Amino acid sequence: MRIASVPRLIVKPFAHHDHPREIIRQFTPNWFTVTMGTGVVALALNQFPENIPLLHQIGAVLWMANIILFATCTVLYAGRWIFFTRDALPIFGHPVMPMFLGAISMGLATIVNGFLAFGISHIGHTAVEIAVVLWWVDAVLAIAVGLLVPFLMFTRQTHSIESMTAVWLLPIVASEVTAASGGLLAVHLAGAGAAHLLLFCYVLWALSVPLALGVLVVLSLRLVLHKLPKRDMAVSSWLALGPLRTGALGLLVLGHDAPALLGAAGMGSIGQVAQGVGIIGGLVLWGYGAWWLIMAAAITLTLSAGRSAVQYGLVGLHLSARRVHALNAESRRANRHCRFHGSRRCFRGRIGRLLGARHRAHSCRRISRTSIQRALPR
């Protein structure tokens, strides 16, 4: 008896490349999104609301692994530009790939935040000094990408409303991610430099959030006129959460530090205003993000798309929610605290009902099909 051959399930890594140098030649910046996701999970584990043993240590290990991962991606992409410049240059005319240049800056921001969350306990104030240097590198990258990529979209690339997706947001969001990271860094600095850094972070925030809100308006128009995107691009709908959750987190972090840092520089009244704007503005953006959360879930369920690209937006929305929770605890506003957590339960209930409705519709179709088959003559 002849046995059918079984296909190999385990493939040797990079076996599809003719030569190892092809790994460098074909390396693209979308790989930096892996460092974004890994870094934000490590930071989220460090801010987990429950005191679970070893959770901080697991986050620290993930952060260290993310440093190695980011360094590897950086070497590979730099090698492509050095050794295969002619192959790297066409990226500027591509309609999608330049968007992922923003992932380089955002991946680096998670490493900067990790030096503050995990590094200080290991290497002391040296971690802050490293974080300052890396943050300025990150700020330069974020501003450069945020200006260069939109300009290329205006001049060299071909786009249309019908082909638009939330990927357009990636190069824009980088500046506000850097702004939120700078707010965490400013409290570790002394003197007027901390206040100046805080004010510069507000400028970075303004370079990103207003433009991102405009893109979201156009994205909504695209969904109305041309309906849902293709199935393989459905998960990109979750990227709409990015500028909203980071914008909310940035306002909350900067506003929380503003009274002390600006007060030390003789601008105490401005600091109090910034704190109030941070709370109200953060809640407004968080609520808008909740709307996009429900829409993204509905689009994903409708098109039965995968779940691999969801974590970055969801974790960021959770981090901004955690910051609101911390501010409420400090000010002892119990009523707002209850409404905040009640809204989270409401969102979970809506998504649960949406999943239940989809399951019931599938069951009805199966029952109807069975009834028709029984009614047909044999």
Secondary structure, DSSP 8 states (H G I E B T S, - for coil): --------SS--TTTT-SSTHHHHHT--GGGHHHHHHHHHHHHHHHT-SS--TTHHHHHHHHHHHHHHHHHHHHHHHHHHHHH-HHHHGGGGG-SSGGGGGHHHHHHHHHHHHHIIIIIHHHHTTHHHHHHHHHHHHHHHHHHHHHHHHHHHHHHT----STT--GGGGHHHHHHHHHHHHHHHHHTT--THHHHHHHHHHHHHHHTTHHHHHHHHHHHHHHHHHH-S--GGGGGGGGGGHHHHHHHHHHHHHHHHHHHHHHHHTT-HHHHHHHHHHHHHHHHHHHHHHHHHHHHHHHHHHHHT--STT-HHHHHHHHHHHHHHHHHHHHHT-HHHHHHHHHHHHHHHHHHHHHHHHHHHHHHHHHHHHHHHHHHS--
